[in-house]
Amino acid sequence: MDLSEQEFGSLNGQLMGQVKQLDAERWSTVHLFLPIPGNREPDTHAVAEWLRATRPGIRLVLSISDSHDRTMSHRVWDDRTVLEHSRWGIPEPTDGEPVSAQELDVVFVPLLAFDIHGNRVGYGKGFYDRFLHECRADALKIGLSLFEATEPVADADGHDVALDLCATPSRLWHFNTGS
């Protein structure tokens, strides 16, 4: 869907209004994704600013994708972190303190679409599904979308990891995923 700058900004503002309703009190280590420039993805820089302002001392984490084995490693993202664009245009850290998937309390998950059951459609490479399987069972998996849920994803399978919740500009969708 083509959005004007005004529409895009408005949707991101409304999305942040929903994100700010989340109870981040117990979060200490949070994985974020950064938007790919030009892809009109949710503004996760605003999420980072909010978390840093409301939770001083929180560790924000970004991933580095390995295209050979389709895995991700994770690094602390702070004011010293140098970011470079990956081959897919994703801003990724070039260095930083390593963080294991088991240390993460929350994972903000990128998506193209999601359904009413918490299944998501990603970019089709499987990086996040592999990564989410490495996380603790109690790690909260949160999608961010500028659009509402779609009809059920027909090709969801046992390798896919469902979201626990998804924030959209109009609401927080909670899913019964068993985690």
Phi, psi and chi 1 to 4 in degrees:
 res  aa     phi    psi   chi1   chi2   chi3   chi4
   1 MET       -  129.7  172.5 -179.4  -92.4      -
   2 ASP   -80.9  126.8  -71.9  -31.0      -      -
   3 LEU  -118.0  139.4  -62.3  172.1      -      -
   4 SER   -71.1  164.8   70.5      -      -      -
   5 GLU   -56.9  -41.5  -77.5  -61.4  -41.7      -
   6 GLN   -63.7  -46.7 -176.9  176.6    0.2      -
   7 GLU   -62.2  -44.5  -68.9  168.3  -39.8      -
   8 PHE   -60.9  -46.4 -176.8   63.4      -      -
   9 GLY   -63.6  -41.7      -      -      -      -
  10 SER   -63.8  -45.2  176.9      -      -      -
  11 LEU   -62.5  -41.6  -72.0  172.0      -      -
  12 ASN   -64.4  -38.5  -90.1  -62.7      -      -
  13 GLY   -63.2  -44.0      -      -      -      -
  14 GLN   -65.5  -39.7  -66.8  170.0   45.7      -
  15 LEU   -59.5  -45.0  177.0   64.6      -      -
  16 MET   -62.2  -33.9  -85.7  -50.8  -59.2      -
  17 GLY   -59.2  -38.7      -      -      -      -
  18 GLN   -72.9  -43.0  -63.8  -61.1  -35.5      -
  19 VAL   -58.9  -38.6  169.4      -      -      -
  20 LYS   -67.0  -11.9  -71.5  177.8  179.1  179.1
  21 GLN   -81.5  -13.3  -67.1 -177.8   46.5      -
  22 LEU   -69.0  144.4  -62.9  171.1      -      -
  23 ASP   -87.8   96.0 -179.2    8.1      -      -
  24 ALA   -93.2    9.4      -      -      -      -
  25 GLU   -55.6  -39.2 -173.0   63.6   31.0      -
  26 ARG   -96.6    2.2  -65.3 -172.0 -165.3  126.1
  27 TRP   -78.6  127.3  -59.3   -5.9      -      -
  28 SER  -117.7  -30.7   62.8      -      -      -
  29 THR  -132.2  116.0  -54.2      -      -      -
  30 VAL  -125.6  126.1  175.0      -      -      -
  31 HIS   -88.9  130.1  174.6  -80.2      -      -
  32 LEU  -120.2  160.2  -80.0  173.3      -      -
  33 PHE  -113.4  149.9   65.0   92.9      -      -
  34 LEU  -102.4  142.8  -66.4  179.8      -      -
  35 PRO   -66.9  145.4   22.4  -29.5      -      -
  36 ILE   -78.4  121.5  -61.3  170.6      -      -
  37 PRO   -54.1  132.8  -25.3   34.5      -      -
  38 GLY    89.0  -10.2      -      -      -      -
  39 ASN   -91.2   -2.4  -85.1   17.3      -      -
  40 ARG    58.4   42.4  -60.7  -67.5 -140.0 -170.8
  41 GLU   -87.6  162.0  -65.0  176.6  -45.3      -
  42 PRO   -54.0  145.0  -28.7   37.2      -      -
  43 ASP   -79.3   89.4 -179.6    8.7      -      -
  44 THR   -77.6  -11.5   53.0      -      -      -
  45 HIS   -62.5  -37.9  -67.8  -77.9      -      -
  46 ALA   -65.4  -37.8      -      -      -      -
  47 VAL   -62.4  -44.9  175.3      -      -      -
  48 ALA   -61.3  -44.6      -      -      -      -
  49 GLU   -60.5  -43.9  -70.4  171.0   14.8      -
  50 TRP   -63.2  -46.6  169.6   68.3      -      -
  51 LEU   -62.8  -43.1  -73.4  169.7      -      -
  52 ARG   -65.1  -34.8  -73.1  180.0  171.2  136.0
  53 ALA   -74.5  -37.8      -      -      -      -
  54 THR   -94.5  -19.1   59.3      -      -      -
  55 ARG  -131.3   67.7  -59.7  -79.6  -57.7  134.7
  56 PRO   -53.7  137.4  -23.1   32.4      -      -
  57 GLY    92.1   -7.0      -      -      -      -
  58 ILE   -64.2  144.8 -163.3  164.1      -      -
  59 ARG   -98.5  118.3  -72.9 -167.8  -38.7  163.8
  60 LEU   -97.7  140.9  -63.4 -178.0      -      -
  61 VAL  -128.3  138.2  175.5      -      -      -
  62 LEU  -119.7  160.7  -62.3  175.2      -      -
  63 SER  -105.5  156.9  -66.5      -      -      -
  64 ILE  -119.3  123.9  -59.1  170.0      -      -
  65 SER   -91.2  136.7  -59.6      -      -      -
  66 ASP  -105.8  107.5 -176.8  -30.7      -      -
  67 SER   -70.8  -17.7   60.5      -      -      -
  68 HIS   -73.2  -47.0  -61.7  -65.6      -      -
  69 ASP  -111.6    8.0   62.0    6.5      -      -
  70 ARG    54.9   43.4  -63.7 -169.5 -179.3 -163.4
  71 THR  -115.6  171.1   60.3      -      -      -
  72 MET  -131.3  140.0  -65.1  165.7   40.9      -
  73 SER  -111.8  165.1   59.2      -      -      -
  74 HIS  -132.3  141.8  -42.7  -76.7      -      -
  75 ARG  -135.2  146.6  -58.1  -73.4 -173.0  -88.8
  76 VAL   -63.2  138.3  169.7      -      -      -
  77 TRP  -111.2  109.5  175.8   36.4      -      -
  78 ASP  -133.0 -170.0   58.6   26.4      -      -
  79 ASP   -69.8   -8.7   57.0   -2.6      -      -
  80 ARG   -96.5   -9.3  -62.4  171.0  -53.2 -135.2
  81 THR   -69.9  129.7  -55.7      -      -      -
  82 VAL   -93.9  130.3  175.2      -      -      -
  83 LEU  -110.6  140.0  -60.2  174.8      -      -
  84 GLU  -132.4  152.0  -70.9 -175.4   -0.6      -
  85 HIS   -81.2  132.2  -70.7   88.8      -      -
  86 SER   -72.7  178.9   72.1      -      -      -
  87 ARG   -62.6  -19.3   64.3 -175.3  -95.5 -164.0
  88 TRP   -96.2    2.6  -62.6  -71.1      -      -
  89 GLY    87.1    9.1      -      -      -      -
  90 ILE   -83.6  125.8  -58.5  166.7      -      -
  91 PRO   -66.9  121.6  -15.5   27.9      -      -
  92 GLU  -130.6  149.6  -65.1 -178.1  -21.2      -
  93 PRO   -71.0  146.1   23.1  -29.1      -      -
  94 THR   -94.2  -13.8   60.1      -      -      -
  95 ASP  -157.4 -166.6   57.1    2.9      -      -
  96 GLY   119.3  167.2      -      -      -      -
  97 GLU   -66.4  124.2  173.7 -169.7  -15.1      -
  98 PRO   -65.9  146.4  -15.5   26.8      -      -
  99 VAL  -134.2  132.2  176.5      -      -      -
 100 SER   -83.5  154.6   81.6      -      -      -
 101 ALA   -59.6  -28.5      -      -      -      -
 102 GLN   -69.3  -17.5  -71.9  -70.9  -53.4      -
 103 GLU   -83.8  -12.2  -65.1  176.6   69.9      -
 104 LEU   -80.5  130.6  -59.1  170.7      -      -
 105 ASP   -87.3  -34.8  -59.0  -49.8      -      -
 106 VAL  -140.3  141.8  175.6      -      -      -
 107 VAL  -126.3  116.8  177.5      -      -      -
 108 PHE   -83.4  123.8  -78.2   92.6      -      -
 109 VAL  -109.6  127.7 -176.8      -      -      -
 110 PRO   -73.3  152.2   26.6  -31.4      -      -
 111 LEU  -159.2  158.3   51.3   85.8      -      -
 112 LEU   -93.8  -35.3  -63.5  172.2      -      -
 113 ALA  -158.9  163.6      -      -      -      -
 114 PHE  -144.9  159.6   72.6  101.3      -      -
 115 ASP  -112.6  178.7   71.0   15.2      -      -
 116 ILE   -67.9   -7.4   59.5  173.4      -      -
 117 HIS  -103.5   -1.2  -56.8  -66.0      -      -
 118 GLY    91.8    4.0      -      -      -      -
 119 ASN   -75.2  145.4  -62.6  -52.6      -      -
 120 ARG  -124.5  155.2   65.8 -179.2 -172.4   86.1
 121 VAL  -108.4  121.4  176.0      -      -      -
 122 GLY  -105.2 -150.8      -      -      -      -
 123 TYR   -90.2    4.0  -73.3   95.8      -      -
 124 GLY    87.3    7.6      -      -      -      -
 125 LYS   -97.6  -16.8  -56.2  -75.2 -173.9 -144.4
 126 GLY    83.2    4.0      -      -      -      -
 127 PHE   -56.7  -50.6  -77.2   90.4      -      -
 128 TYR   -69.6  -36.2  -93.3   83.7      -      -
 129 ASP   -62.8  -43.3  -73.4  -45.2      -      -
 130 ARG   -61.3  -46.2  -77.3 -172.7 -137.8   24.5
 131 PHE   -61.5  -46.5  158.5   45.2      -      -
 132 LEU   -64.3  -29.3  -66.8  172.1      -      -
 133 HIS   -67.2  -24.0  -81.5  -68.1      -      -
 134 GLU   -81.6  -17.3  -63.1  171.9    2.6      -
 135 CYS   -75.8  160.8  -65.8      -      -      -
 136 ARG   -60.2  151.3  -65.2 -171.1  -33.8 -106.0
 137 ALA   -61.6  -30.7      -      -      -      -
 138 ASP   -90.8    3.7   66.9  -19.5      -      -
 139 ALA   -66.9  129.4      -      -      -      -
 140 LEU   -78.7  126.7 -171.6   60.8      -      -
 141 LYS  -107.2  112.3  -62.9  167.4  -66.6  -56.9
 142 ILE  -117.9  122.2  -56.9  172.5      -      -
 143 GLY   -88.2  154.5      -      -      -      -
 144 LEU  -126.5  126.3  -64.3  173.9      -      -
 145 SER  -142.0  140.4  178.9      -      -      -
 146 LEU   -83.0   -3.0  -62.4  177.6      -      -
 147 PHE  -129.6  162.7  -53.6  100.7      -      -
 148 GLU   -81.6  173.6  -63.0  -54.5  -45.5      -
 149 ALA   -61.9  150.7      -      -      -      -
 150 THR  -101.4 -179.8   64.9      -      -      -
 151 GLU   -61.1  161.1  -67.2  -61.1  -45.1      -
 152 PRO   -51.5  138.2  -28.3   36.2      -      -
 153 VAL   -71.0  118.4  173.1      -      -      -
 154 ALA   -72.1  -31.4      -      -      -      -
 155 ASP  -102.4   21.3   61.9  -10.2      -      -
 156 ALA   -65.1  137.4      -      -      -      -
 157 ASP  -137.1 -174.5   64.2   32.2      -      -
 158 GLY   -64.6  -18.1      -      -      -      -
 159 HIS   -84.1  -19.0  -62.0  -70.3      -      -
 160 ASP   -77.2  141.7  -64.1  -25.5      -      -
 161 VAL  -108.5  121.0  177.2      -      -      -
 162 ALA   -76.1  157.8      -      -      -      -
 163 LEU   -78.5  154.5  -58.4  169.1      -      -
 164 ASP   -85.9  -35.7  -64.9  -52.9      -      -
 165 LEU  -156.4  165.0   63.0   98.6      -      -
 166 CYS  -140.6  130.9 -169.8      -      -      -
 167 ALA   -95.6  132.9      -      -      -      -
 168 THR  -126.4  172.3   68.9      -      -      -
 169 PRO   -60.0  -25.1  -29.7   38.3      -      -
 170 SER  -104.5  -15.3   66.3      -      -      -
 171 ARG  -169.6  170.7   66.6  179.8  -84.1 -163.4
 172 LEU  -104.0  121.0  -68.1  174.2      -      -
 173 TRP   -91.6  123.3  -68.5   77.6      -      -
 174 HIS  -106.4  136.2  -65.4  -92.2      -      -
 175 PHE  -119.4  147.4  -51.9  107.5      -      -
 176 ASN   -93.2   85.1 -176.9   11.4      -      -
 177 THR   -99.0   -5.7   61.2      -      -      -
 178 GLY    84.3    2.2      -      -      -      -
 179 SER  -105.5      -   60.3      -      -      -
